[in-house]
């Protein structure tokens, strides 16, 4: 489990095409400290498994399902990525419960800067709109954010200078894709309510 508090901006150093999958090599001095084979690291909000680790770099295999469901397929050598290690049991939950299981991708529609923060408007896939509510939590490229406004096919988030400086949302432009993970609690509540009404079980 993750919390959506990005630990560092890492970099993709190589991408190997494996046919029905890809192998990524990524650099991240903070998240690789003490890393070992089998550990999990979130890359732009996608939970990946460490295959190999050497120095400040690690490799991870990304299967077709993940490439199709997320924006990782658009990454190449030199791309910057948000990195986070799983939260430790007993640690503070700084953001919200994040699984690292991307629900879909959105697209940055516009950016509105102000003196001390910036509003970003993001297109929202139709099948995810019911899970995104005003002042609720949403994960964008692995970043735990609070929804400012929830529209019929979009939502907005307000970013403080720290988020702009230390994550990919500081430099992404309108038209760029972002990974989205909605609040898992909302999905469980929906499922339980449907079961109680004689629906899905």
C-alpha positions as CSV (number, residue, x, y, z in Angstrom):
1,X,0.0,0.0,0.0
2,X,1.1,3.5,-0.8
3,X,0.0,6.9,0.5
4,X,0.4,9.1,-2.6
5,X,3.2,11.1,-1.1
6,X,5.9,11.2,-3.8
7,X,9.4,10.6,-2.4
8,X,11.4,11.7,-5.4
9,X,11.4,12.5,-9.1
10,X,13.1,9.7,-10.8
11,X,14.2,9.1,-14.4
12,X,13.6,6.3,-16.9
13,X,17.1,5.3,-18.1
14,X,16.1,2.6,-20.6
15,X,13.0,0.8,-22.0
16,X,13.3,-2.7,-23.5
17,X,10.5,-4.0,-25.7
18,X,9.7,-7.6,-24.8
19,X,6.9,-8.1,-27.3
20,X,3.9,-8.5,-25.0
21,X,5.6,-6.5,-22.2
22,X,8.4,-4.0,-21.5
23,X,11.3,-3.9,-19.1
24,X,12.0,-0.5,-17.6
25,X,15.2,0.6,-16.0
26,X,14.7,3.6,-13.6
27,X,17.0,5.8,-11.5
28,X,15.9,6.8,-8.0
29,X,18.6,7.2,-5.3
30,X,16.0,7.5,-2.5
31,X,13.6,4.6,-3.4
32,X,16.5,2.2,-4.2
33,X,18.1,2.6,-0.8
34,X,17.8,-0.9,0.7
35,X,15.8,-2.1,-2.3
36,X,15.8,-5.8,-3.1
37,X,14.4,-8.2,-5.6
38,X,10.6,-8.5,-5.2
39,X,10.1,-5.2,-3.5
40,X,7.3,-2.8,-4.7
41,X,7.9,0.7,-6.0
42,X,5.2,3.0,-7.4
43,X,6.1,4.6,-10.7
44,X,3.7,7.4,-11.6
45,X,1.2,5.7,-9.4
46,X,1.6,2.2,-10.8
47,X,2.8,-0.5,-8.4
48,X,5.8,-2.3,-10.0
49,X,8.0,-5.1,-8.7
50,X,11.7,-4.7,-8.5
51,X,13.4,-7.4,-10.7
52,X,16.9,-6.2,-10.3
53,X,18.7,-3.5,-8.4
54,X,22.1,-2.0,-8.9
55,X,23.4,1.3,-7.4
56,X,20.7,3.9,-7.7
57,X,18.8,2.1,-10.5
58,X,16.3,-0.7,-10.6
59,X,14.5,-2.7,-13.3
60,X,10.8,-3.7,-13.4
61,X,8.8,-5.7,-15.9
62,X,5.5,-4.1,-17.1
63,X,3.0,-6.5,-18.7
64,X,0.6,-5.6,-21.5
65,X,-2.4,-5.1,-19.2
66,X,-0.5,-2.4,-17.3
67,X,0.8,-0.7,-20.5
68,X,-2.8,-0.6,-21.8
69,X,-4.4,0.6,-18.6
70,X,-1.8,3.2,-17.7
71,X,0.3,5.9,-19.4
72,X,3.6,3.9,-18.8
73,X,3.6,2.9,-22.4
74,X,4.3,6.5,-23.4
75,X,7.5,6.7,-21.3
76,X,10.9,6.5,-22.9
77,X,14.5,7.0,-21.8
78,X,14.8,10.4,-20.2
79,X,11.2,10.6,-19.0
80,X,10.8,11.9,-15.4
81,X,8.6,9.8,-13.1
82,X,7.1,10.1,-9.6
83,X,8.5,7.4,-7.3
84,X,7.2,6.1,-3.9
85,X,8.0,3.1,-1.8
86,X,5.2,1.3,0.1
87,X,4.3,2.7,3.4
88,X,5.5,0.8,6.5
89,X,3.1,-0.7,9.0
90,X,2.6,1.9,11.8
91,X,3.8,4.8,9.7
92,X,1.8,8.0,9.3
93,X,-0.7,8.0,6.5
94,X,0.2,11.3,4.9
95,X,-2.1,11.1,1.9
96,X,-4.8,8.5,1.5
97,X,-5.0,4.8,0.9
98,X,-3.4,4.2,-2.6
99,X,-3.1,0.7,-4.0
100,X,-1.0,1.4,-7.0
101,X,-3.6,-0.1,-9.2
102,X,-4.4,2.4,-11.9
103,X,-8.1,2.7,-12.9
104,X,-7.5,4.5,-16.1
105,X,-5.9,7.6,-17.7
106,X,-7.0,11.2,-17.9
107,X,-5.6,14.1,-19.8
108,X,-4.6,17.5,-18.6
109,X,-7.0,20.0,-20.2
110,X,-5.7,23.3,-18.8
111,X,-3.5,24.9,-16.2
112,X,-4.4,28.2,-14.4
113,X,-1.4,29.6,-12.4
114,X,-1.8,32.1,-9.6
115,X,0.7,33.7,-7.2
116,X,1.0,30.8,-4.8
117,X,-0.7,27.8,-6.4
118,X,-1.9,26.4,-9.7
119,X,-5.3,24.9,-10.7
120,X,-5.1,21.9,-13.1
121,X,-8.1,20.7,-14.9
122,X,-8.1,17.0,-15.9
123,X,-10.4,15.0,-18.2
124,X,-12.1,12.1,-16.4
125,X,-13.1,8.8,-18.1
126,X,-16.9,8.3,-18.0
127,X,-16.6,5.1,-16.0
128,X,-14.8,6.8,-13.2
129,X,-16.9,10.0,-12.7
130,X,-19.1,8.5,-10.0
131,X,-16.1,7.9,-7.8
132,X,-14.7,11.5,-7.9
133,X,-16.4,14.0,-5.6
134,X,-15.7,17.5,-4.5
135,X,-13.2,17.6,-1.6
136,X,-12.6,13.8,-2.0
137,X,-9.3,12.1,-2.7
138,X,-7.9,11.1,-6.0
139,X,-4.5,9.9,-7.1
140,X,-2.9,11.6,-10.2
141,X,0.4,10.0,-11.4
142,X,0.8,8.6,-7.9
143,X,0.1,11.9,-6.1
144,X,-2.5,12.0,-3.5
145,X,-4.6,15.1,-4.2
146,X,-7.9,16.7,-3.0
147,X,-10.5,17.3,-5.7
148,X,-11.5,21.0,-5.9
149,X,-14.3,20.7,-8.4
150,X,-15.9,17.6,-9.8
151,X,-17.6,18.2,-13.2
152,X,-19.5,15.7,-15.5
153,X,-16.3,14.7,-17.4
154,X,-13.5,16.5,-15.6
155,X,-12.1,17.4,-12.2
156,X,-9.7,20.1,-10.9
157,X,-7.0,20.0,-8.3
158,X,-5.0,22.8,-6.7
159,X,-1.3,22.4,-6.5
160,X,1.0,24.0,-3.9
161,X,4.6,25.1,-4.9
162,X,6.1,22.0,-3.3
163,X,4.0,19.6,-5.5
164,X,4.8,21.7,-8.6
165,X,8.5,21.5,-7.8
166,X,8.8,17.9,-6.7
167,X,6.5,16.0,-9.0
168,X,5.7,15.5,-12.7
169,X,2.7,17.8,-12.4
170,X,5.1,20.7,-12.3
171,X,6.0,20.4,-15.9
172,X,3.2,18.4,-17.7
173,X,1.3,20.3,-20.3
174,X,-2.3,20.3,-21.6
175,X,-2.7,17.1,-23.7
176,X,-0.4,15.1,-21.6
177,X,-1.8,11.8,-20.1
178,X,-1.9,11.1,-16.4
179,X,-2.6,7.9,-14.4
180,X,-5.7,8.0,-12.3
181,X,-6.6,5.9,-9.3
182,X,-9.9,6.7,-7.5
183,X,-10.6,6.2,-3.8
184,X,-10.8,2.4,-3.2
185,X,-13.3,3.0,-0.3
186,X,-15.8,4.4,-2.8
187,X,-15.6,1.3,-5.0
188,X,-16.1,-1.0,-2.0
189,X,-19.1,1.0,-0.8
190,X,-20.6,0.8,-4.3
191,X,-20.1,-3.0,-4.4
192,X,-21.6,-3.6,-1.0
193,X,-24.6,-1.4,-1.7
194,X,-25.3,-3.2,-4.9
195,X,-25.0,-6.6,-3.1
196,X,-27.5,-5.4,-0.5
197,X,-30.0,-4.4,-3.2
198,X,-29.7,-7.8,-4.8
199,X,-27.1,-6.8,-7.3
200,X,-23.5,-7.9,-7.7
201,X,-22.1,-10.3,-5.2
